[in-house]
Amino acid sequence: TSRRDFMGQSLTIAYISLTGNTHSFVTKLVEYFKFQQSSLKIELINVKDLIRDDTEFFEVEHPTIAFLPTYLEGGNGVDTGYTEILTNPLGDFLAYNENYKKCFGIVGSGNRNFNKQFCLTARQYSERFNFPVLDEFELRGTQRDIERIGQMILEKLNIL
């Protein structure tokens, strides 16, 4: 793995975590970046905290990547139940002052037991905001997921 100077480059990670899985993943991802090169500045934004603390949304200033778990209403995991629930505040944050224009993509998470619904919410955001689904992982992810997604992000930022 290359250890190049990131020249103080910044990255915003916008996410929502309801059960702690997504928070666990992005926290491990930040540790991975610190191991790779400590000068990458990362701003973690859990949109759930903004809502809970009644903090107003704000415009992001740096390249942004979104992380989104899948929570859908109803359905059997095969052919019904495609209505997003609980994660809508992340969409509202991305829509605020066109934050989505600074977002170079989204990473979805979920439970593979839900078949077609696995990471469906990330695909819905991709269509809504016209940015790509960059990757996906199950539940809290594995170390291999952290490394793969971390490397992909560094490549997207032209750091590697």
Biotite code that builds the C-alpha atoms (Angstrom):
import biotite.structure as struc

atoms = struc.array([
    struc.Atom([0.000, 0.000, 0.000], chain_id="A", res_id=1, res_name="THR", atom_name="CA", element="C"),
    struc.Atom([1.295, 3.409, -0.958], chain_id="A", res_id=2, res_name="SER", atom_name="CA", element="C"),
    struc.Atom([1.861, 5.997, 1.772], chain_id="A", res_id=3, res_name="ARG", atom_name="CA", element="C"),
    struc.Atom([1.685, 9.264, -0.113], chain_id="A", res_id=4, res_name="ARG", atom_name="CA", element="C"),
    struc.Atom([1.157, 12.673, 1.396], chain_id="A", res_id=5, res_name="ASP", atom_name="CA", element="C"),
    struc.Atom([-2.515, 13.621, 1.094], chain_id="A", res_id=6, res_name="PHE", atom_name="CA", element="C"),
    struc.Atom([-1.499, 17.314, 1.246], chain_id="A", res_id=7, res_name="MET", atom_name="CA", element="C"),
    struc.Atom([-4.107, 18.079, 3.858], chain_id="A", res_id=8, res_name="GLY", atom_name="CA", element="C"),
    struc.Atom([-6.918, 16.872, 1.616], chain_id="A", res_id=9, res_name="GLN", atom_name="CA", element="C"),
    struc.Atom([-10.356, 16.702, 3.225], chain_id="A", res_id=10, res_name="SER", atom_name="CA", element="C"),
    struc.Atom([-13.216, 14.226, 2.936], chain_id="A", res_id=11, res_name="LEU", atom_name="CA", element="C"),
    struc.Atom([-16.712, 14.448, 4.358], chain_id="A", res_id=12, res_name="THR", atom_name="CA", element="C"),
    struc.Atom([-18.398, 11.153, 5.224], chain_id="A", res_id=13, res_name="ILE", atom_name="CA", element="C"),
    struc.Atom([-22.145, 11.713, 5.569], chain_id="A", res_id=14, res_name="ALA", atom_name="CA", element="C"),
    struc.Atom([-24.070, 8.777, 6.960], chain_id="A", res_id=15, res_name="TYR", atom_name="CA", element="C"),
    struc.Atom([-26.972, 7.705, 9.060], chain_id="A", res_id=16, res_name="ILE", atom_name="CA", element="C"),
    struc.Atom([-26.685, 4.921, 11.610], chain_id="A", res_id=17, res_name="SER", atom_name="CA", element="C"),
    struc.Atom([-29.707, 3.594, 13.439], chain_id="A", res_id=18, res_name="LEU", atom_name="CA", element="C"),
    struc.Atom([-28.486, 0.334, 15.010], chain_id="A", res_id=19, res_name="THR", atom_name="CA", element="C"),
    struc.Atom([-24.794, 1.223, 15.151], chain_id="A", res_id=20, res_name="GLY", atom_name="CA", element="C"),
    struc.Atom([-23.678, -0.944, 12.210], chain_id="A", res_id=21, res_name="ASN", atom_name="CA", element="C"),
    struc.Atom([-22.969, 1.941, 9.827], chain_id="A", res_id=22, res_name="THR", atom_name="CA", element="C"),
    struc.Atom([-21.342, 3.990, 12.588], chain_id="A", res_id=23, res_name="HIS", atom_name="CA", element="C"),
    struc.Atom([-19.083, 1.046, 13.424], chain_id="A", res_id=24, res_name="SER", atom_name="CA", element="C"),
    struc.Atom([-18.092, 0.703, 9.771], chain_id="A", res_id=25, res_name="PHE", atom_name="CA", element="C"),
    struc.Atom([-17.273, 4.373, 9.151], chain_id="A", res_id=26, res_name="VAL", atom_name="CA", element="C"),
    struc.Atom([-15.352, 4.570, 12.453], chain_id="A", res_id=27, res_name="THR", atom_name="CA", element="C"),
    struc.Atom([-13.196, 1.617, 11.360], chain_id="A", res_id=28, res_name="LYS", atom_name="CA", element="C"),
    struc.Atom([-12.793, 3.286, 7.962], chain_id="A", res_id=29, res_name="LEU", atom_name="CA", element="C"),
    struc.Atom([-11.458, 6.451, 9.611], chain_id="A", res_id=30, res_name="VAL", atom_name="CA", element="C"),
    struc.Atom([-8.955, 4.312, 11.543], chain_id="A", res_id=31, res_name="GLU", atom_name="CA", element="C"),
    struc.Atom([-7.930, 2.682, 8.279], chain_id="A", res_id=32, res_name="TYR", atom_name="CA", element="C"),
    struc.Atom([-7.272, 6.107, 6.722], chain_id="A", res_id=33, res_name="PHE", atom_name="CA", element="C"),
    struc.Atom([-5.215, 7.150, 9.758], chain_id="A", res_id=34, res_name="LYS", atom_name="CA", element="C"),
    struc.Atom([-3.115, 4.025, 9.339], chain_id="A", res_id=35, res_name="PHE", atom_name="CA", element="C"),
    struc.Atom([-2.634, 4.751, 5.639], chain_id="A", res_id=36, res_name="GLN", atom_name="CA", element="C"),
    struc.Atom([-1.761, 8.432, 6.041], chain_id="A", res_id=37, res_name="GLN", atom_name="CA", element="C"),
    struc.Atom([-2.761, 10.698, 8.892], chain_id="A", res_id=38, res_name="SER", atom_name="CA", element="C"),
    struc.Atom([-2.994, 13.980, 6.978], chain_id="A", res_id=39, res_name="SER", atom_name="CA", element="C"),
    struc.Atom([-6.322, 13.155, 5.285], chain_id="A", res_id=40, res_name="LEU", atom_name="CA", element="C"),
    struc.Atom([-8.826, 15.294, 7.176], chain_id="A", res_id=41, res_name="LYS", atom_name="CA", element="C"),
    struc.Atom([-12.132, 13.522, 7.673], chain_id="A", res_id=42, res_name="ILE", atom_name="CA", element="C"),
    struc.Atom([-15.380, 15.073, 8.797], chain_id="A", res_id=43, res_name="GLU", atom_name="CA", element="C"),
    struc.Atom([-17.854, 12.422, 9.970], chain_id="A", res_id=44, res_name="LEU", atom_name="CA", element="C"),
    struc.Atom([-21.465, 13.552, 9.902], chain_id="A", res_id=45, res_name="ILE", atom_name="CA", element="C"),
    struc.Atom([-24.082, 11.224, 11.380], chain_id="A", res_id=46, res_name="ASN", atom_name="CA", element="C"),
    struc.Atom([-27.244, 12.915, 10.174], chain_id="A", res_id=47, res_name="VAL", atom_name="CA", element="C"),
    struc.Atom([-29.151, 11.202, 12.989], chain_id="A", res_id=48, res_name="LYS", atom_name="CA", element="C"),
    struc.Atom([-27.156, 13.324, 15.466], chain_id="A", res_id=49, res_name="ASP", atom_name="CA", element="C"),
    struc.Atom([-28.076, 16.510, 13.601], chain_id="A", res_id=50, res_name="LEU", atom_name="CA", element="C"),
    struc.Atom([-31.758, 15.626, 13.858], chain_id="A", res_id=51, res_name="ILE", atom_name="CA", element="C"),
    struc.Atom([-31.552, 14.538, 17.509], chain_id="A", res_id=52, res_name="ARG", atom_name="CA", element="C"),
    struc.Atom([-29.651, 17.669, 18.546], chain_id="A", res_id=53, res_name="ASP", atom_name="CA", element="C"),
    struc.Atom([-31.996, 19.851, 16.461], chain_id="A", res_id=54, res_name="ASP", atom_name="CA", element="C"),
    struc.Atom([-28.982, 21.168, 14.538], chain_id="A", res_id=55, res_name="THR", atom_name="CA", element="C"),
    struc.Atom([-29.711, 22.838, 11.246], chain_id="A", res_id=56, res_name="GLU", atom_name="CA", element="C"),
    struc.Atom([-28.380, 21.264, 8.078], chain_id="A", res_id=57, res_name="PHE", atom_name="CA", element="C"),
    struc.Atom([-25.410, 22.990, 6.490], chain_id="A", res_id=58, res_name="PHE", atom_name="CA", element="C"),
    struc.Atom([-23.604, 23.024, 3.189], chain_id="A", res_id=59, res_name="GLU", atom_name="CA", element="C"),
    struc.Atom([-20.686, 20.604, 2.906], chain_id="A", res_id=60, res_name="VAL", atom_name="CA", element="C"),
    struc.Atom([-17.408, 22.114, 1.785], chain_id="A", res_id=61, res_name="GLU", atom_name="CA", element="C"),
    struc.Atom([-15.358, 19.068, 0.763], chain_id="A", res_id=62, res_name="HIS", atom_name="CA", element="C"),
    struc.Atom([-15.703, 16.014, -1.462], chain_id="A", res_id=63, res_name="PRO", atom_name="CA", element="C"),
    struc.Atom([-18.328, 13.837, 0.173], chain_id="A", res_id=64, res_name="THR", atom_name="CA", element="C"),
    struc.Atom([-19.230, 10.166, 0.222], chain_id="A", res_id=65, res_name="ILE", atom_name="CA", element="C"),
    struc.Atom([-22.478, 8.891, 1.718], chain_id="A", res_id=66, res_name="ALA", atom_name="CA", element="C"),
    struc.Atom([-23.039, 5.657, 3.653], chain_id="A", res_id=67, res_name="PHE", atom_name="CA", element="C"),
    struc.Atom([-26.576, 4.365, 3.957], chain_id="A", res_id=68, res_name="LEU", atom_name="CA", element="C"),
    struc.Atom([-28.124, 1.299, 5.591], chain_id="A", res_id=69, res_name="PRO", atom_name="CA", element="C"),
    struc.Atom([-31.273, -0.195, 4.128], chain_id="A", res_id=70, res_name="THR", atom_name="CA", element="C"),
    struc.Atom([-34.526, 0.168, 6.031], chain_id="A", res_id=71, res_name="TYR", atom_name="CA", element="C"),
    struc.Atom([-37.621, -0.524, 3.975], chain_id="A", res_id=72, res_name="LEU", atom_name="CA", element="C"),
    struc.Atom([-41.245, -0.702, 4.966], chain_id="A", res_id=73, res_name="GLU", atom_name="CA", element="C"),
    struc.Atom([-43.057, -3.996, 4.769], chain_id="A", res_id=74, res_name="GLY", atom_name="CA", element="C"),
    struc.Atom([-42.386, -6.479, 2.072], chain_id="A", res_id=75, res_name="GLY", atom_name="CA", element="C"),
    struc.Atom([-41.115, -9.981, 1.817], chain_id="A", res_id=76, res_name="ASN", atom_name="CA", element="C"),
    struc.Atom([-37.600, -9.277, 0.522], chain_id="A", res_id=77, res_name="GLY", atom_name="CA", element="C"),
    struc.Atom([-38.422, -10.530, -2.937], chain_id="A", res_id=78, res_name="VAL", atom_name="CA", element="C"),
    struc.Atom([-41.091, -8.494, -4.690], chain_id="A", res_id=79, res_name="ASP", atom_name="CA", element="C"),
    struc.Atom([-42.635, -6.029, -2.224], chain_id="A", res_id=80, res_name="THR", atom_name="CA", element="C"),
    struc.Atom([-41.526, -3.487, 0.354], chain_id="A", res_id=81, res_name="GLY", atom_name="CA", element="C"),
    struc.Atom([-39.542, -0.819, -1.465], chain_id="A", res_id=82, res_name="TYR", atom_name="CA", element="C"),
    struc.Atom([-40.541, 2.275, 0.525], chain_id="A", res_id=83, res_name="THR", atom_name="CA", element="C"),
    struc.Atom([-37.658, 3.823, 2.444], chain_id="A", res_id=84, res_name="GLU", atom_name="CA", element="C"),
    struc.Atom([-38.187, 4.442, 6.144], chain_id="A", res_id=85, res_name="ILE", atom_name="CA", element="C"),
    struc.Atom([-36.010, 5.806, 8.936], chain_id="A", res_id=86, res_name="LEU", atom_name="CA", element="C"),
    struc.Atom([-33.108, 6.906, 6.703], chain_id="A", res_id=87, res_name="THR", atom_name="CA", element="C"),
    struc.Atom([-34.891, 9.811, 4.961], chain_id="A", res_id=88, res_name="ASN", atom_name="CA", element="C"),
    struc.Atom([-32.930, 12.478, 6.917], chain_id="A", res_id=89, res_name="PRO", atom_name="CA", element="C"),
    struc.Atom([-29.766, 11.553, 4.988], chain_id="A", res_id=90, res_name="LEU", atom_name="CA", element="C"),
    struc.Atom([-31.631, 12.291, 1.753], chain_id="A", res_id=91, res_name="GLY", atom_name="CA", element="C"),
    struc.Atom([-32.799, 15.597, 3.195], chain_id="A", res_id=92, res_name="ASP", atom_name="CA", element="C"),
    struc.Atom([-29.205, 16.465, 4.161], chain_id="A", res_id=93, res_name="PHE", atom_name="CA", element="C"),
    struc.Atom([-27.925, 15.607, 0.672], chain_id="A", res_id=94, res_name="LEU", atom_name="CA", element="C"),
    struc.Atom([-30.701, 17.684, -0.906], chain_id="A", res_id=95, res_name="ALA", atom_name="CA", element="C"),
    struc.Atom([-29.996, 20.674, 1.377], chain_id="A", res_id=96, res_name="TYR", atom_name="CA", element="C"),
    struc.Atom([-28.260, 23.415, -0.647], chain_id="A", res_id=97, res_name="ASN", atom_name="CA", element="C"),
    struc.Atom([-27.471, 20.735, -3.252], chain_id="A", res_id=98, res_name="GLU", atom_name="CA", element="C"),
    struc.Atom([-24.979, 18.917, -1.006], chain_id="A", res_id=99, res_name="ASN", atom_name="CA", element="C"),
    struc.Atom([-25.418, 15.933, -3.336], chain_id="A", res_id=100, res_name="TYR", atom_name="CA", element="C"),
    struc.Atom([-23.399, 17.790, -5.999], chain_id="A", res_id=101, res_name="LYS", atom_name="CA", element="C"),
    struc.Atom([-20.288, 17.400, -3.819], chain_id="A", res_id=102, res_name="LYS", atom_name="CA", element="C"),
    struc.Atom([-21.062, 13.724, -3.200], chain_id="A", res_id=103, res_name="CYS", atom_name="CA", element="C"),
    struc.Atom([-19.070, 11.469, -5.511], chain_id="A", res_id=104, res_name="PHE", atom_name="CA", element="C"),
    struc.Atom([-21.068, 8.385, -4.583], chain_id="A", res_id=105, res_name="GLY", atom_name="CA", element="C"),
    struc.Atom([-22.790, 6.244, -2.013], chain_id="A", res_id=106, res_name="ILE", atom_name="CA", element="C"),
    struc.Atom([-21.967, 2.992, -0.239], chain_id="A", res_id=107, res_name="VAL", atom_name="CA", element="C"),
    struc.Atom([-24.914, 0.871, 0.800], chain_id="A", res_id=108, res_name="GLY", atom_name="CA", element="C"),
    struc.Atom([-25.238, -1.644, 3.597], chain_id="A", res_id=109, res_name="SER", atom_name="CA", element="C"),
    struc.Atom([-27.851, -4.113, 4.650], chain_id="A", res_id=110, res_name="GLY", atom_name="CA", element="C"),
    struc.Atom([-28.604, -7.739, 5.322], chain_id="A", res_id=111, res_name="ASN", atom_name="CA", element="C"),
    struc.Atom([-28.288, -10.187, 2.416], chain_id="A", res_id=112, res_name="ARG", atom_name="CA", element="C"),
    struc.Atom([-31.254, -12.129, 3.865], chain_id="A", res_id=113, res_name="ASN", atom_name="CA", element="C"),
    struc.Atom([-33.464, -9.435, 2.345], chain_id="A", res_id=114, res_name="PHE", atom_name="CA", element="C"),
    struc.Atom([-32.675, -10.597, -1.196], chain_id="A", res_id=115, res_name="ASN", atom_name="CA", element="C"),
    struc.Atom([-33.587, -7.886, -3.763], chain_id="A", res_id=116, res_name="LYS", atom_name="CA", element="C"),
    struc.Atom([-33.911, -5.352, -0.973], chain_id="A", res_id=117, res_name="GLN", atom_name="CA", element="C"),
    struc.Atom([-30.197, -5.685, -0.052], chain_id="A", res_id=118, res_name="PHE", atom_name="CA", element="C"),
    struc.Atom([-28.758, -2.160, -0.405], chain_id="A", res_id=119, res_name="CYS", atom_name="CA", element="C"),
    struc.Atom([-31.857, -1.080, -2.321], chain_id="A", res_id=120, res_name="LEU", atom_name="CA", element="C"),
    struc.Atom([-32.004, 2.272, -0.520], chain_id="A", res_id=121, res_name="THR", atom_name="CA", element="C"),
    struc.Atom([-28.508, 3.157, -1.789], chain_id="A", res_id=122, res_name="ALA", atom_name="CA", element="C"),
    struc.Atom([-29.629, 2.341, -5.347], chain_id="A", res_id=123, res_name="ARG", atom_name="CA", element="C"),
    struc.Atom([-32.684, 4.571, -4.845], chain_id="A", res_id=124, res_name="GLN", atom_name="CA", element="C"),
    struc.Atom([-30.428, 7.445, -3.683], chain_id="A", res_id=125, res_name="TYR", atom_name="CA", element="C"),
    struc.Atom([-28.155, 6.853, -6.677], chain_id="A", res_id=126, res_name="SER", atom_name="CA", element="C"),
    struc.Atom([-31.097, 7.357, -9.024], chain_id="A", res_id=127, res_name="GLU", atom_name="CA", element="C"),
    struc.Atom([-32.506, 10.307, -7.075], chain_id="A", res_id=128, res_name="ARG", atom_name="CA", element="C"),
    struc.Atom([-29.226, 12.251, -6.863], chain_id="A", res_id=129, res_name="PHE", atom_name="CA", element="C"),
    struc.Atom([-27.491, 10.943, -9.996], chain_id="A", res_id=130, res_name="ASN", atom_name="CA", element="C"),
    struc.Atom([-24.330, 9.657, -8.310], chain_id="A", res_id=131, res_name="PHE", atom_name="CA", element="C"),
    struc.Atom([-23.042, 6.073, -8.391], chain_id="A", res_id=132, res_name="PRO", atom_name="CA", element="C"),
    struc.Atom([-23.389, 3.271, -5.888], chain_id="A", res_id=133, res_name="VAL", atom_name="CA", element="C"),
    struc.Atom([-19.685, 2.742, -5.275], chain_id="A", res_id=134, res_name="LEU", atom_name="CA", element="C"),
    struc.Atom([-19.840, -0.406, -3.163], chain_id="A", res_id=135, res_name="ASP", atom_name="CA", element="C"),
    struc.Atom([-21.847, -2.288, -0.554], chain_id="A", res_id=136, res_name="GLU", atom_name="CA", element="C"),
    struc.Atom([-21.268, -4.338, 2.563], chain_id="A", res_id=137, res_name="PHE", atom_name="CA", element="C"),
    struc.Atom([-23.316, -6.498, 4.896], chain_id="A", res_id=138, res_name="GLU", atom_name="CA", element="C"),
    struc.Atom([-24.196, -5.452, 8.456], chain_id="A", res_id=139, res_name="LEU", atom_name="CA", element="C"),
    struc.Atom([-20.998, -4.117, 10.154], chain_id="A", res_id=140, res_name="ARG", atom_name="CA", element="C"),
    struc.Atom([-18.769, -5.190, 7.289], chain_id="A", res_id=141, res_name="GLY", atom_name="CA", element="C"),
    struc.Atom([-15.501, -7.091, 7.479], chain_id="A", res_id=142, res_name="THR", atom_name="CA", element="C"),
    struc.Atom([-11.890, -5.932, 7.576], chain_id="A", res_id=143, res_name="GLN", atom_name="CA", element="C"),
    struc.Atom([-11.721, -6.865, 3.902], chain_id="A", res_id=144, res_name="ARG", atom_name="CA", element="C"),
    struc.Atom([-14.695, -4.542, 3.215], chain_id="A", res_id=145, res_name="ASP", atom_name="CA", element="C"),
    struc.Atom([-12.937, -1.708, 5.105], chain_id="A", res_id=146, res_name="ILE", atom_name="CA", element="C"),
    struc.Atom([-9.755, -2.142, 3.071], chain_id="A", res_id=147, res_name="GLU", atom_name="CA", element="C"),
    struc.Atom([-11.539, -2.494, -0.291], chain_id="A", res_id=148, res_name="ARG", atom_name="CA", element="C"),
    struc.Atom([-13.795, 0.511, 0.260], chain_id="A", res_id=149, res_name="ILE", atom_name="CA", element="C"),
    struc.Atom([-10.989, 2.558, 1.818], chain_id="A", res_id=150, res_name="GLY", atom_name="CA", element="C"),
    struc.Atom([-8.728, 1.923, -1.194], chain_id="A", res_id=151, res_name="GLN", atom_name="CA", element="C"),
    struc.Atom([-11.558, 2.787, -3.591], chain_id="A", res_id=152, res_name="MET", atom_name="CA", element="C"),
    struc.Atom([-12.176, 6.107, -1.784], chain_id="A", res_id=153, res_name="ILE", atom_name="CA", element="C"),
    struc.Atom([-8.473, 6.989, -1.884], chain_id="A", res_id=154, res_name="LEU", atom_name="CA", element="C"),
    struc.Atom([-8.444, 6.231, -5.616], chain_id="A", res_id=155, res_name="GLU", atom_name="CA", element="C"),
    struc.Atom([-11.528, 8.425, -6.157], chain_id="A", res_id=156, res_name="LYS", atom_name="CA", element="C"),
    struc.Atom([-9.742, 11.268, -4.342], chain_id="A", res_id=157, res_name="LEU", atom_name="CA", element="C"),
    struc.Atom([-6.690, 10.698, -6.594], chain_id="A", res_id=158, res_name="ASN", atom_name="CA", element="C"),
    struc.Atom([-4.594, 9.946, -3.531], chain_id="A", res_id=159, res_name="ILE", atom_name="CA", element="C"),
    struc.Atom([-3.257, 6.590, -4.761], chain_id="A", res_id=160, res_name="LEU", atom_name="CA", element="C"),
])
